[in-house]
Amino acid sequence: MEGPRGLKYEELPSAALLTNSIFRRNSPYEMEDEFPLLFSRGNLDNMRVFTDAGKVVSLVGMSIKDAMIMGCGIRTVSIGAVCTHPDYRNRGLATRLMEDATKRARRKGAELMLVSGMRGLYRRMGCINAGIYKSFFVRREQLGQTDGGGLSLRRYEEGDMVDLIKLHQSEPIRFVRPLEDFSALLAAKRLCDRLSETYVISKGRKVVAYVCIQLPRGEGKPLGMLEFAGPRTFIINKLRDLMDDVRAGSAIIEAPSADIGLEFLLLDAGAKQSTRGLMGTAKLIDVKGFLEHMDPYMTEILGTTRRKGLTIAYHHNPPELRFQYRGQRFRMSGIERITAFVFGSLEGEFRDMRPEEMKGSAPELGELLATLFPMPLVDYGLNYV
């Protein structure tokens, strides 16, 4: 038995065979085609494996990518395709690979881990369902007829790539996605583990927005809109046409909590709104580094004077986050509680962790923290693994 270690190029077929046998039984699709950011020659060292006699028997896939949150750059590690061959289970292989993956991700500068799953393995490592996102359900008939506004809708073509990249760059909460990644992801036609299609909206000859959707699972079923960029008014203007093109009777639209413009447009149309957490679990694996990178966000909100007066300290062992402002103090312990505090959480034991509760004993500090937290959490979109 060898491992934990990175995957070798000649072992790619064995890794694909294992993951397909676990995740794609009775399916015409194959993992290596659907997840090009994982199963690529450039990502071999991030595919952490155990092998036995040249066969991959346990795997944890990693994709380390930069992201932007409200103008601040962070580094993320997305975890997916975690599996072990049935003959090798109950030996702790996946746990050892997850520990190895976390160490490697930290060495590569990642501060935030996103896991596309909620199983006990991830919970035991301190991952929780964090983040607060908006989900909207709107029926086709609620949108009414549009006058077009000079806008046109069509399916994405390869020549649109630079326009899509520029639109994506304008989004305040996003993954940093180089052209090669964007091209590979669109070619895979998968969005959060579902068949997808990408559309562009143009005004005249200029591409002004794009939308990535999960295709409806049957005529009249809802489409899923999980990634988009560009003016929200243009997107809503063409949403009914988009439904008609894929024969959807409704749409489920997912958005970060910070997307206020989209919220009001959809509510005005009669959409139903709900909230959800990340499609999986998350964990801050470098709290100090993350908060340092988010300092411009905090300074803009609080102002220079108040930000300088706010002391934030993190102690690693055991995990403890401490805040101090004008003699007022607040601390919390446990990486689960810290992650929930920073990003918010809808999970029962964490959902009441709100800075407002501090206002009685530490009113000024409580007011500052309630202004800063929860911070927006990046969503997967096309970068789902």
Secondary structure, 3 states (H helix, E strand, C coil): CEEEEECCHHHHHHHHHHHHHHHCCCCCCCHHHHCCCCCCHHHHHHEEEEEECCEEEEEEEEEEEEEEECCEEEEEEEEEEEEECHHHCCCCHHHHHHHHHHHHHHHCCCCEEEECCCCHHHHHCCCECECCEEEEEEEHHHHCCCCCCCEEEEECCHHHHHHHHHHHHCCCEEECCCHHHHHHHHHHCECCCCEEEEEEEEECCEEEEEEEEECCCCCCCEEEEEEEECCHHHHHHCHHHHHHHCCCCEEEEEEECCCHHHHHHHHHCCCEEEEECCCCEEEECCHHHHHHHCHHHHHHHHCHHHHHHEEEEEECCCCEEEEEECCEEEEEECHHHHHHHHHCECCCCCCCCCHHHHCCCCHHHHHHHHHHCCCCCCCCHHHCC
